Amino acid sequence: MYSGKMTDELTELYTQYYEKYGGNPDEYIDLEYGDDYNLFKRDIKRALKKGIELPELYPLEDEEW
């Protein structure tokens, strides 16, 4: 989740992300960005460039059961 400032650039990234993936980049409850604008913006750009959704940037490591 992201709770920081909204800029024109971020609004444009939201639009691009929604058009590509059908959802907003701040809807993933497992990802916590807080108000880290630069990290959130960077990750959206990376996801769009790589053609993957945000959670795929941070694959889960093997969990011990």
C-alpha positions, 0 to 999 in steps of 0.5 A: 500500500502507498499513502504518500503524495500524489503528483502529475507524474504518479497519476500518469503512472497509475493510468499506465498501470491500470491500462496494462494490468486492470488495477491500481498499483496501490491495491496490493496489501502485501506491499507496503510503501508507506509514504516512500514516493521515490521507491513507489514511483521507481517500482511502478516504472520497473514493473511497466518496463518489465511487463510484470505486476508489482508483486512480481518484483519481489518474489516470495522466498522459499518459506519454511513450513 
